[in-house]
Amino acid sequence: MSLPRLAIQQRVTTVMASAAVVFLGAISVLSIQKELFPPLTFPQITIVTEYVNAAPEEIETLITRPLEEAISATSGLRELKSVSQEGKSTIFASFGWNENIEFAALAVREKIDLVKERLPKESGDPMVLKFDPLSRPVMILSVTGKMSPADLKLLSEKILKENIEKVEGVASASISGGLDREIQVELDQGRLQNARVSILDVIDAIDRSNISYPAGSIKKGLYEYLIRTVGEFRSVPEIGYTVITTDVKKKFQQHADTFLEQGTKGARETLDTLRQERERGVPDKRLVMVRDVGAVKDGFHERTSISRYNGKENISIAIQKQGSANTVKVVERVKRELQFLKEDIEARGLHVELIYDHSIFIKESIKSVRDAAVAGGVIAMLCLVPFFGNWASPLIVAIGIPITTIGVFFLFQLQGITLNTMSLGGLALGTGMIVDTSIVVIENIFRLREQGKSLVDSAIKGAEEVFWPVVTSNLTTIAVFLPMILLIPGVAGQLFKDLSWAVIHSQIIATFVSVGLVPMLLTYVPLSAKKESKAPKAAVSMETMKNKAKAYFASLNPKGQNQVFLSIIGIGVLSFLLSLLIFRSLDTEVLPKVDQGQFLIHVNLPVGSTIEATDEIVSTIEQEARAVKEVENVTVTIGSSSSSKGGEITVETLRPYQALVLVGLKEKRKHSSAEIVSDIKKRLEPHKLQKAEIEFVLQESEFDFAQAGGKPIVVEIKGYDLEELTKLARRIEKAALSIPGITEVLNDIGEPSPETKVEIDRRKGALFAISARDISLTMKAGIEGAVATTFKEAGREIDVRVRLEEKDRKDISQIGNLLVYSNALEVPVQLKEVGAIKQGYGPSEIRRKDQIRTVLVTAAIEKGFKEKNVLTKFSKELDALELPKDYTVDLTGKAKEVRESFRLIGFAIALALILNYMIMAAQFESFLHPLIIMFTVPLSLIGVALALLLTHTAISIISLLGVLILAGNVVNNAIVLIDFINGARREGIELVEACVESIFVRFRPIVMSTTTSVVGLIPLALGLGKGAELQAPLAIAMIGGLSSATFFTLCVIPSVYILVTRFFDRLFPVFIDEGEGEAA
């Protein structure tokens, strides 16, 4: 029993089955997660190792290289990159897309453990972190209040940060701005020298004096008394009374100096005598307290970050979600937590403002795609009314849309697919395809009714006649998306998997709806509904045209007919060749640009610039940005308090010479983000900010992480010598600037970092028994300071930092006077006695790729220039460069991504065509007919090219995805048409007459199907609403492709069918069905 017959005979079962699909789907909609994009898993692992205050070259030699050597042996490793910068080594290990990232992380940890002992003891343990490509703050809060910056930060940490980090799904809440309270012991270099006390002595004394320690217990009677020593500091002034014990005699030190300078026998004997006296306990010990060599202050830690919102200094809290958490739900939970804390916040005098909410863009993007799909469906239904001439048939088609769409949500829930712009885009596409199959069935049923068949018979027979063509059509569509799910790796495969599943699920459900539910519902539509409403003039006109066409071809001999058919095919071929020329002239991009209503400004001053100098530059940028009327808010972050690491995310640390400016634009504005950026650039020109590198980053794609700063041009220069790499980078920069359209040319070499080196004299160091470690620790304590202990107050622990006074640590000439303690001689020695102090410059950071030093040159392309043309010219300039031996230059970034993306999509299209041919060959039991049908695919490209050209749309992954969908969609009309031609020929109708008859029989359904599909895609093609620009190229490509394919299907496909059939019928009859051969 056929499905249409079963559905009509078991009507209640059919209705209940449809209701069950809707019920399950409706329940799933309530719990399905919402995201902007499908979850992406990048097979990349980041290894972060900190080595405080180490220079980039030391980081590279001592940490990066050993780790790279170990990690490079990991199985499945595809690429290894690293950045060695002051105090930190960051290594990026990329694996193949088929590798399990959990196992890869485990293997990397094992390799690191093998070389961990070779790393400096002072360095931190390497942290292995998984990479989240969409890792960005989901919320940013601004906290202000009428209080000191230190109190504001403290309350923000205690009330907001700690509570927010407890919220489910939150990975971290990073604070920028404000001040940290710190007890500072600032030592006077002159007093230290007079007292013959080193900085390490002071640190050790303070640490030993601030202690509470249990001493056990004493039993007395029935009680047991705990005994403990309470020696912790109870107030800040107490720290000044800490005693530093020294038994060093000046005379002893003088003889030690003499021995060092002269090495005489007398000096050695005197030194030995003094040591012996000390060992016998000769008195003359002196006591020195902390207050004697310095001052104790209750102050603040040196400022490392500044945060402002709309010109007002604040505390900013950037909230990041865990990798697997849902953005919308995390934001909702944090908002509920803030509402719960509202009374406490207000009572403390804090004002909290939400200045960035990524969930808004997600929800509005989803709403835009949803509205476009609904609007398209409604418009498509209205377009059917003139064709059917009644409301009953369009309503039956309309019933199938929500059943199919809601049913898909249930399948989404089973698969764990989120509601995102890609899955909704797939549903929008599926809506048009649902209408197509229903139209084919309804039109064929009404055709049989007009021939006099009853309601039930016409419904059963009409659905059965087109059952296999409909199934085949849907299978060809499904076959198109299978390669995207199964075989396409990388971002493209993950990004379009949800879209592919949405279309596949909708096609499966639509098949049952169109050949089961629709025929059953049509049995309730009266016979007169079609006949009475049918426009007689249109019917007469179509019949007249059909008769004229038959008469025309009948008047021609076979040779004359063949000439006409060849002319029609020739027009199609010429149009196709023209479309190829149009494609060559179009611009290319990876993904369409999405105007998110905000952009970033990266500011980099020369390495070593102070935070005050950075603030001065940023204030100017901030002022000019706020002067633009269409700018709503400006958020500034200069430097950062610390780097935050949690789970799968890392927050990049900004240095004092680096800043990030986030500019948010007003909802209602006349100009795009790119135009506003151009305006701000012009406003900054008079200020002459040449010493700062200012980079504007338009957040036009969620995936700009794939290239440096989102720049379309990225050049990798590989070699071993930094000087040679720098020269090559300058040459490439010059070449880039010579090409019109290239702007913002930057390299990642950075200005040389000024540094002061202390080169240790090994001989003198050995004489005094002073190690390099002792010298390093002394210098670190003197200049940066060292936390000796913590001061406890009101449940808080405040760092007690010991360092030199500002006048001593800021003056490089005073470094040589630092005292280093010799444990062997038990005397302090001046640093200049054991080492030479030299000033110089070193690299600010060192990049490596696959264990070879690498320099990146990046550039942007000005608006109005075609990226494709600019990249082509630049590529020729790079090819003309003469490179030294063992040095390579590669153009990556946008150019590489475009090539790789287009290659993958091209592979998917080729595979889809092969699968489609196999399905159609099985359907028609013919090797030839599927080839004829597939002529519609290149013919659809004519419309795609024209549509992209007229709408000024670039070729991208999204528009090529439209071509991929067309490969499975445009053959549908041709499948049904060829099936009808074959049916007519089996009834004994002559070949040409059968083609003409079938064309006019299928004309209405084909035009109806195309019209509803095209009209349904128009809202999506307009790209209205936030994030809708991402789907627009796909809709534009499909509208153009469907339009041209429809026209050529009705004229070129029958012409090809007739000529090919006649040719093969004469020469290779094995390819032609016997009945068809006789009919011909």
Residue pairs with C-beta under 8 A, 6 or more apart in sequence:
2 460
2 463
2 464
2 467
3 463
3 467
3 512
3 515
3 516
4 459
4 460
4 463
4 464
4 467
4 515
4 516
4 519
5 460
5 464
6 516
7 14
7 515
7 516
7 517
7 519
7 520
8 14
8 456
8 459
8 460
8 519
8 520
8 523
11 520
14 516
14 517
14 520
18 403
18 513
18 517
21 403
21 406
21 407
21 410
21 509
22 402
22 403
22 406
22 407
24 407
24 410
25 405
25 406
25 407
25 408
25 409
25 410
26 406
26 409
27 410
28 409
28 410
28 412
28 413
29 406
29 409
31 413
32 409
32 412
32 413
32 418
32 419
33 326
33 328
33 329
33 418
33 419
34 326
34 327
34 328
34 362
34 363
34 366
34 418
34 419
34 420
35 326
35 327
35 328
35 362
35 418
35 419
35 420
36 134
36 327
36 358
36 361
36 362
36 365
36 366
36 420
36 421
36 702
36 1027
37 134
37 420
37 421
37 422
37 495
37 702
38 417
38 418
38 420
38 422
38 423
38 494
38 495
38 497
38 498
39 324
39 418
39 494
40 133
40 134
40 491
40 494
40 495
41 101
41 494
42 131
42 132
42 133
43 78
43 94
43 95
43 96
43 97
43 99
43 101
43 104
44 92
44 93
44 94
44 95
44 130
44 131
45 92
45 93
45 95
45 101
45 104
45 105
45 108
45 128
45 129
45 130
45 131
46 90
46 91
46 92
46 93
46 128
46 129
46 130
46 131
46 650
47 67
47 71
47 89
47 90
47 91
47 93
47 108
47 112
47 126
47 127
47 128
47 129
48 88
48 89
48 90
48 91
48 126
48 127
48 129
48 645
48 650
49 63
49 67
49 88
49 89
49 119
49 123
49 124
49 125
49 126
49 127
50 87
50 88
50 89
50 123
50 124
51 58
51 59
51 62
51 63
51 87
51 88
51 89
51 120
51 122
51 123
51 124
52 87
52 122
52 780
53 86
53 87
53 780
53 784
54 62
54 63
54 86
54 87
54 120
54 123
55 86
55 753
55 755
55 842
56 84
56 85
56 86
56 753
56 842
56 843
56 844
56 845
56 846
57 84
57 842
57 843
57 846
59 84
59 85
59 86
59 87
59 88
59 89
59 846
60 84
60 89
60 846
60 848
62 119
62 120
62 123
63 84
63 89
63 119
63 120
63 123
64 82
64 84
64 89
64 91
64 846
64 848
65 851
66 115
66 118
66 119
67 89
67 91
67 112
67 115
67 119
67 126
68 80
68 82
68 91
68 848
68 851
69 115
69 851
70 111
70 112
70 114
70 115
71 77
71 80
71 91
71 93
71 108
71 111
71 112
72 80
72 851
73 111
74 93
74 95
74 104
74 107
74 108
74 111
75 107
76 95
76 96
76 99
76 104
77 93
77 94
77 95
78 94
78 95
78 96
79 92
79 93
79 94
79 849
79 850
80 91
80 92
80 93
80 94
80 848
80 849
80 850
80 851
81 91
81 92
81 94
81 847
81 848
81 849
81 850
81 854
82 89
82 90
82 91
82 92
82 847
82 848
82 849
83 89
83 90
83 845
83 846
83 847
83 848
84 845
84 846
84 847
84 848
85 844
85 845
85 846
86 655
86 753
86 844
86 845
88 653
92 131
93 104
93 108
95 101
95 104
97 489
97 490
97 493
98 489
101 130
105 128
105 130
108 128
109 128
112 126
112 128
116 125
116 126
119 126
122 776
127 645
129 645
129 647
129 648
129 649
129 650
130 323
130 647
130 648
131 648
132 323
132 648
132 649
133 491
133 703
133 705
133 706
134 702
134 705
135 320
135 323
135 648
135 649
135 650
136 320
136 358
137 318
137 319
137 320
137 356
137 358
138 319
138 320
138 321
138 327
138 330
138 331
138 357
138 358
138 359
139 318
139 319
139 331
139 334
139 354
139 356
139 357
139 358
139 359
140 316
140 317
140 318
140 319
140 354
140 355
140 356
140 635
140 662
141 160
141 316
141 317
141 319
141 352
141 353
141 354
141 355
142 309
142 314
142 315
142 316
142 352
142 353
142 354
142 355
142 635
143 152
143 156
143 160
143 314
143 315
143 316
143 317
143 350
143 351
143 352
143 353
144 152
144 309
144 312
144 314
144 315
144 350
144 351
144 353
145 152
145 155
145 348
145 349
145 350
145 351
146 349
147 155
147 349
148 179
149 177
149 178
149 179
149 313
150 178
150 179
150 180
150 181
150 300
152 178
152 315
152 350
153 175
153 177
153 178
153 179
153 180
153 315
154 181
155 348
155 350
156 175
156 178
156 315
156 317
156 350
157 175
159 341
159 344
159 345
159 348
159 350
160 173
160 317
160 341
160 345
160 352
161 173
161 175
161 317
163 337
163 341
164 170
164 173
164 317
164 319
164 334
164 337
165 172
165 173
167 330
167 333
167 334
167 337
168 325
168 330
168 333
169 321
169 322
169 325
169 326
169 329
169 330
169 333
170 319
170 320
170 321
170 322
170 325
170 330
170 333
170 334
171 320
171 321
171 322
171 323
171 325
171 646
171 647
171 648
171 649
172 319
172 320
172 644
172 645
172 646
172 649
172 651
173 317
173 318
173 319
173 320
174 317
174 318
174 320
174 640
174 641
174 644
174 651
175 315
175 316
175 317
175 641
176 305
176 306
176 307
176 315
176 316
176 318
176 637
176 640
176 641
177 305
177 306
177 307
177 308
177 313
177 314
177 315
177 316
177 637
178 305
178 307
178 315
179 300
179 301
179 303
180 300
180 301
180 641
181 298
181 299
181 300
181 301
181 798
182 299
182 300
182 301
182 798
182 799
182 800
182 801
183 236
183 239
183 296
183 297
183 298
183 299
183 791
183 798
183 799
183 800
183 801
184 296
184 297
184 298
184 299
184 785
184 800
184 801
184 803
185 202
185 206
185 239
185 290
185 294
185 295
185 296
185 297
185 788
185 800
185 801
185 802
185 803
186 294
186 295
186 297
186 803
186 804
186 805
186 806
187 199
187 202
187 293
187 294
187 782
187 802
187 803
187 804
187 805
187 808
188 293
188 294
188 295
188 804
188 805
188 808
189 804
189 805
189 808
189 814
189 817
189 818
191 292
191 293
191 294
192 198
192 199
192 293
192 819
193 817
193 819
193 830
195 244
195 246
195 286
195 288
195 292
195 293
196 246
196 248
196 250
196 253
196 819
196 827
196 828
197 244
197 246
197 288
197 293
197 819
197 828
198 778
198 819
198 820
198 821
198 828
199 778
199 781
199 782
199 786
199 802
199 803
199 804
199 818
199 819
200 774
200 777
200 778
200 781
200 821
201 244
201 246
201 821
201 828
202 244
202 290
202 293
202 294
202 788
202 802
203 781
203 786
203 788
203 802
204 788
205 242
205 243
205 244
205 245
205 290
206 239
206 242
206 290
206 788
206 789
206 800
206 802
207 788
207 789
209 231
209 233
209 242
209 243
210 231
210 232
210 233
210 239
210 788
210 789
210 790
210 791
210 800
211 229
211 231
211 232
212 228
212 229
212 230
212 231
212 232
213 228
213 229
213 231
214 226
214 227
214 228
214 229
215 227
215 228
215 229
216 226
216 227
217 224
217 225
217 226
217 227
218 224
218 225
218 227
219 225
232 792
233 239
233 791
236 296
236 298
236 791
237 296
239 290
239 296
239 791
239 800
240 289
240 290
240 291
240 295
240 296
241 289
241 290
241 291
242 289
242 290
243 287
243 288
243 289
244 287
244 288
244 289
244 290
244 293
245 285
245 287
245 288
246 285
246 286
246 287
246 288
247 278
247 284
247 285
247 286
247 826
248 826
248 827
248 828
249 274
249 284
251 274
252 271
252 274
252 275
252 278
252 827
253 827
253 828
255 267
255 270
255 271
255 274
256 271
256 825
256 827
256 829
257 833
258 264
258 267
259 267
259 268
259 271
260 764
260 767
260 768
260 833
290 296
294 805
295 805
301 799
301 801
303 611
304 611
304 639
304 640
304 641
304 656
305 611
305 637
305 638
305 639
305 640
305 641
305 654
306 313
306 611
306 615
306 636
306 637
306 638
306 639
307 313
307 314
307 315
307 316
307 635
307 636
307 637
307 638
308 314
308 622
308 634
308 635
308 636
309 316
309 353
309 355
309 633
309 634
309 635
309 636
310 626
310 633
310 634
311 622
311 623
311 626
311 634
316 355
316 635
316 637
318 651
319 330
319 334
320 646
320 649
320 651
321 327
321 330
322 647
322 648
322 649
323 647
323 648
323 649
326 418
327 358
327 359
327 362
328 359
328 362
328 363
330 359
331 357
331 358
331 359
332 359
335 354
338 345
338 352
345 351
345 352
355 633
355 635
355 664
356 635
356 662
356 664
361 596
361 597
361 1026
361 1027
364 1025
364 1026
364 1027
365 421
365 1025
365 1026
365 1027
365 1028
365 1030
366 419
366 420
366 421
366 424
366 1027
367 1025
368 1024
368 1025
368 1026
368 1027
368 1028
369 421
369 424
369 425
369 428
369 1020
369 1025
369 1027
369 1028
369 1031
370 424
371 1019
371 1025
372 428
372 1019
372 1020
372 1022
372 1024
372 1025
372 1028
372 1031
373 424
373 427
373 428
373 431
373 1019
373 1020
375 1019
376 428
376 431
376 432
376 1015
376 1016
376 1017
376 1018
376 1019
376 1020
377 398
377 401
377 431
377 435
377 1016
379 1015
379 1016
379 1018
379 1019
380 431
380 432
380 435
380 1011
380 1012
380 1013
380 1015
380 1016
381 394
381 395
381 397
381 398
381 1012
382 394
383 1008
383 1011
383 1012
383 1015
384 393
384 394
384 397
384 435
384 439
384 1008
384 1012
385 391
385 394
387 1004
387 1007
387 1008
387 1011
388 394
388 442
388 446
388 530
388 533
389 530
389 533
389 534
389 535
390 525
390 529
390 530
390 533
392 525
392 529
393 442
393 446
393 522
393 525
393 529
393 530
396 438
396 442
396 518
396 521
396 522
396 525
397 435
397 438
397 439
397 442
397 518
399 517
399 521
400 434
400 438
400 510
400 513
400 514
400 517
400 518
401 431
401 434
401 435
403 509
403 513
403 517
404 430
404 431
404 434
404 506
404 509
404 510
404 513
405 427
405 430
405 431
405 506
407 505
407 509
408 427
408 430
408 502
408 505
408 506
408 509
409 419
411 501
411 505
412 418
412 419
412 423
412 501
412 502
412 505
415 501
417 423
417 498
417 501
417 502
418 498
420 498
421 1027
421 1030
421 1031
422 495
422 496
422 498
422 499
422 502
423 498
423 499
423 501
423 502
424 502
425 499
425 502
425 1020
425 1030
425 1031
425 1034
426 498
426 499
426 500
426 501
426 502
426 503
426 506
427 502
427 506
428 1016
428 1017
428 1020
428 1031
429 499
429 502
429 503
429 965
429 1017
429 1034
429 1038
430 502
430 503
430 505
430 506
430 507
430 510
431 506
431 1016
432 1012
432 1013
432 1016
432 1017
433 474
433 477
433 503
433 506
433 507
433 510
433 969
433 1013
434 506
434 510
434 513
434 514
435 1009
435 1012
435 1013
435 1016
436 473
436 972
436 1009
436 1012
436 1013
437 470
437 473
437 474
437 510
437 511
437 514
437 515
438 510
438 513
438 514
438 518
439 1005
439 1008
439 1009
439 1012
440 466
440 469
440 470
440 473
440 514
440 976
440 1005
440 1009
441 462
441 463
441 466
441 470
441 514
441 515
441 518
441 519
442 518
442 522
443 1004
443 1005
443 1008
444 462
444 463
444 465
444 466
444 1005
445 458
445 459
445 462
445 463
445 519
445 522
446 458
446 462
446 530
447 462
447 1001
448 457
448 458
448 461
448 462
449 455
449 458
449 527
449 530
449 531
450 530
450 531
453 461
455 522
455 523
455 525
455 527
456 523
459 519
459 520
459 522
459 523
460 519
462 519
463 515
463 518
463 519
466 515
466 976
467 515
468 923
468 979
469 923
469 975
469 976
469 979
470 511
470 514
470 515
471 511
471 515
472 919
472 920
472 923
472 975
473 971
473 972
473 975
473 976
474 507
474 508
474 510
474 511
475 919
476 915
476 916
476 919
476 920
476 968
476 969
476 971
476 972
476 975
477 503
477 507
477 965
477 968
477 969
477 972
478 503
478 504
478 507
478 508
478 968
479 912
479 915
479 916
479 919
479 968
480 912
480 915
480 916
480 964
480 965
480 967
480 968
480 969
481 499
481 500
481 501
481 503
481 504
481 965
481 968
482 500
482 504
482 912
482 915
483 907
483 908
483 911
483 912
483 915
484 492
484 493
484 496
484 497
484 499
484 500
484 908
484 964
485 493
485 497
485 500
485 501
485 504
487 493
487 907
487 908
487 911
488 496
488 904
488 905
488 907
488 908
489 904
490 900
490 904
491 703
491 706
492 901
492 904
492 905
492 957
493 904
495 957
496 961
499 961
503 965
542 1000
542 1003
542 1004
545 1000
546 996
546 997
546 1000
549 996
549 1000
550 993
550 996
550 997
553 561
553 564
553 992
553 993
553 996
554 993
556 564
558 1062
561 992
561 1058
562 1059
562 1062
564 1055
565 1055
565 1056
565 1058
565 1059
566 1055
566 1059
568 1051
568 1052
568 1055
569 1052
569 1055
569 1056
569 1059
571 1052
572 939
572 942
572 1048
572 1051
572 1052
575 939
575 942
575 1044
575 1048
576 938
576 939
576 941
576 942
578 942
578 945
579 941
579 942
579 944
579 945
579 946
580 941
580 945
582 945
582 946
582 948
582 949
583 941
583 945
583 955
585 949
586 868
586 945
586 948
586 949
586 953
586 954
586 955
587 866
587 867
587 868
587 869
587 954
587 955
588 867
588 868
588 898
588 902
588 954
588 955
588 956
589 867
589 894
589 898
589 954
589 955
589 956
590 701
590 703
590 706
590 894
590 897
590 898
590 901
590 956
590 957
591 701
591 703
591 956
591 957
591 958
591 1030
592 953
592 954
592 956
592 958
592 1029
592 1030
592 1032
592 1033
593 698
593 700
593 701
593 1029
594 700
594 701
594 702
594 1027
594 1029
594 1030
595 672
595 673
595 674
595 700
595 1029
596 673
596 699
596 700
596 1026
596 1027
597 664
597 665
597 667
597 673
597 1026
598 662
598 663
598 664
598 665
598 673
598 699
599 663
599 665
599 673
599 676
599 677
599 696
599 697
599 698
599 699
600 660
600 661
600 662
600 663
600 696
600 697
600 699
601 621
601 625
601 660
601 661
601 662
601 663
601 694
601 695
601 696
601 697
602 658
602 659
602 660
602 693
602 694
602 695
602 697
602 709
603 614
603 617
603 618
603 621
603 658
603 659
603 660
603 661
603 692
603 693
603 694
603 695
604 657
604 658
604 692
604 693
604 695
604 750
605 613
605 614
605 617
605 657
605 658
605 691
605 692
605 693
606 657
606 691
606 751
607 655
607 657
607 750
607 751
607 752
607 753
607 754
607 844
608 657
608 753
608 754
609 656
609 657
610 656
610 657
611 638
611 639
611 656
611 657
613 657
614 638
614 639
614 656
614 657
614 658
614 659
615 638
615 659
617 659
617 689
617 691
617 692
618 636
618 638
618 659
618 661
620 684
620 687
620 689
621 661
621 680
621 684
621 689
621 694
622 634
622 636
622 661
624 680
624 683
624 684
624 687
625 631
625 634
625 661
625 663
625 680
626 634
627 683
628 676
628 679
628 680
628 683
630 665
630 666
630 669
630 670
630 671
630 676
631 663
631 664
631 665
631 666
631 676
632 664
632 665
632 666
632 667
633 663
633 664
634 661
634 662
634 663
634 664
635 661
635 662
635 664
636 659
636 660
636 661
637 654
637 659
637 660
637 661
637 662
638 654
638 656
638 658
638 659
639 654
639 655
639 656
639 658
639 659
640 651
640 653
640 654
642 653
643 650
643 651
643 652
643 653
644 650
644 651
645 651
654 660
663 676
663 680
665 673
665 676
669 676
671 679
673 698
673 699
673 700
674 698
674 863
677 696
677 698
678 863
680 696
681 696
684 694
693 746
695 709
695 744
695 746
696 744
697 704
697 709
697 710
698 710
699 710
700 710
701 710
704 710
706 897
707 714
707 892
707 893
707 894
707 897
708 714
708 748
708 856
708 858
708 893
709 858
711 744
711 858
711 859
711 860
711 893
711 894
712 859
712 860
712 861
712 867
712 871
712 893
712 894
712 895
713 736
713 742
713 857
713 858
713 859
713 860
713 861
713 870
713 871
713 874
713 891
713 893
713 894
713 895
714 856
714 857
714 858
714 891
714 892
714 893
714 894
714 896
715 732
715 856
715 857
715 858
715 878
715 889
715 890
715 891
715 892
715 893
716 849
716 854
716 855
716 856
716 888
716 889
716 890
716 892
717 725
717 728
717 729
717 732
717 854
717 855
717 856
717 857
717 887
717 888
717 889
718 849
718 852
718 853
718 854
718 887
718 888
718 889
718 890
719 725
719 728
719 852
719 853
719 884
719 886
719 887
719 888
720 852
720 853
720 886
721 853
722 749
722 843
722 846
722 853
724 884
724 887
725 749
725 853
725 854
725 855
725 887
726 749
726 855
728 855
728 881
728 883
728 884
728 887
728 889
729 747
729 749
729 855
729 857
731 881
732 857
732 878
732 881
732 889
733 745
733 747
733 857
735 874
735 877
735 878
735 881
736 742
736 745
736 857
736 859
736 874
736 877
737 745
738 877
739 870
739 873
739 874
739 877
740 865
740 870
741 861
741 862
741 864
741 865
741 869
741 870
742 859
742 860
742 861
742 862
742 870
742 874
743 859
743 860
743 861
743 862
744 858
744 859
744 860
745 857
745 858
745 859
746 857
746 858
746 859
747 855
747 856
747 857
747 858
748 845
748 847
748 855
748 856
748 858
749 843
749 844
749 855
750 843
750 844
750 845
751 844
752 841
752 842
752 843
752 844
753 841
753 842
753 843
753 844
754 839
754 840
754 841
755 839
755 840
755 841
755 842
756 812
756 815
756 837
756 838
756 839
756 840
757 837
757 838
757 839
757 840
758 775
758 779
758 815
758 831
758 835
758 836
758 837
758 838
759 835
759 836
759 838
760 772
760 775
760 834
760 835
761 834
761 835
761 836
764 833
764 834
764 835
765 771
765 772
765 775
765 834
765 835
768 822
768 824
768 825
768 829
768 833
768 834
769 822
769 823
769 824
769 825
770 820
770 822
770 829
770 834
774 820
774 821
775 820
775 831
775 834
775 835
777 786
778 818
778 819
778 820
778 821
778 831
779 815
779 818
779 831
780 786
781 802
781 803
782 803
782 804
782 808
782 809
782 815
782 818
783 803
783 804
783 809
783 815
784 803
785 801
785 802
785 803
786 801
786 802
786 803
787 799
787 800
787 801
787 802
788 800
788 801
788 802
789 800
790 797
790 798
790 799
790 800
791 797
791 798
791 799
791 800
792 798
803 809
804 814
804 818
808 814
808 817
812 837
812 839
815 831
815 837
816 830
816 831
816 832
816 837
817 830
817 831
817 832
818 830
818 831
819 828
819 829
819 830
819 831
820 828
820 829
820 830
820 831
820 834
821 827
821 828
821 829
822 828
822 829
831 837
846 853
847 853
847 854
847 855
847 856
848 854
858 893
861 867
861 870
867 894
867 954
871 891
871 894
871 895
874 891
875 891
875 895
878 889
878 891
881 889
883 889
890 896
901 957
901 960
902 955
902 957
902 960
905 957
905 960
905 961
905 963
905 964
906 960
908 964
909 960
909 963
909 964
909 967
912 964
912 967
912 968
913 934
913 937
913 967
916 930
916 934
916 967
916 968
916 971
917 930
917 931
917 934
920 929
920 930
920 933
920 934
920 971
920 975
921 927
921 929
921 930
923 975
924 930
924 978
924 979
924 982
925 1073
926 1071
926 1072
926 1073
927 1071
928 1060
928 1061
928 1064
928 1071
928 1072
929 978
929 982
929 1057
931 1060
932 974
932 978
932 1053
932 1056
932 1057
932 1060
933 971
933 974
933 975
933 978
933 1053
934 971
935 974
935 1052
935 1053
935 1056
936 970
936 971
936 973
936 974
936 1045
936 1048
936 1049
936 1053
937 966
937 967
937 970
937 971
939 970
939 1044
939 1045
939 1048
939 1049
939 1052
940 963
940 966
940 970
940 1041
940 1042
940 1044
940 1045
941 963
941 1041
941 1044
942 1044
942 1048
943 1039
943 1040
943 1041
943 1042
943 1043
943 1044
943 1045
944 959
944 962
944 963
944 966
944 1037
944 1040
944 1041
944 1044
945 1040
946 1040
946 1044
947 953
947 1036
947 1037
947 1039
947 1040
947 1041
947 1043
948 954
948 955
948 959
948 1033
948 1036
948 1037
948 1040
951 1021
951 1036
953 959
953 1032
953 1033
953 1036
954 1033
956 1033
958 1030
958 1031
958 1032
958 1033
958 1034
959 1033
959 1034
959 1036
959 1037
960 1037
961 1034
962 1033
962 1034
962 1035
962 1036
962 1037
962 1038
962 1041
963 1037
963 1041
965 1034
965 1038
966 1037
966 1038
966 1041
966 1042
966 1045
969 1038
969 1042
970 1041
970 1042
970 1045
970 1049
972 1009
973 1002
973 1006
973 1009
973 1010
973 1045
973 1046
973 1049
974 1049
974 1053
976 1002
976 1005
976 1006
977 998
977 999
977 1002
977 1006
977 1049
977 1050
977 1053
977 1054
978 1053
978 1057
980 998
980 1001
980 1002
981 994
981 995
981 998
981 1054
981 1057
982 1073
982 1076
984 993
984 994
984 997
984 998
985 991
985 994
985 1075
985 1076
985 1079
985 1080
986 1075
986 1076
986 1079
988 1079
989 997
989 1079
990 1079
990 1080
991 1058
991 1061
991 1062
991 1079
991 1080
992 1058
994 1079
995 1054
995 1057
995 1058
996 1054
998 1054
999 1050
999 1054
1003 1050
1006 1046
1006 1049
1006 1050
1007 1046
1010 1042
1010 1043
1010 1046
1013 1038
1013 1042
1014 1039
1014 1042
1014 1043
1017 1035
1017 1038
1017 1039
1018 1035
1018 1039
1020 1028
1020 1031
1020 1032
1020 1034
1020 1035
1021 1032
1021 1035
1021 1036
1021 1039
1022 1028
1022 1032
1023 1029
1023 1031
1023 1032
1061 1072
1061 1076
1061 1080
1062 1080
1064 1071
1064 1072
1065 1072
1065 1076
1065 1077
1065 1080
1069 1077
1072 1080
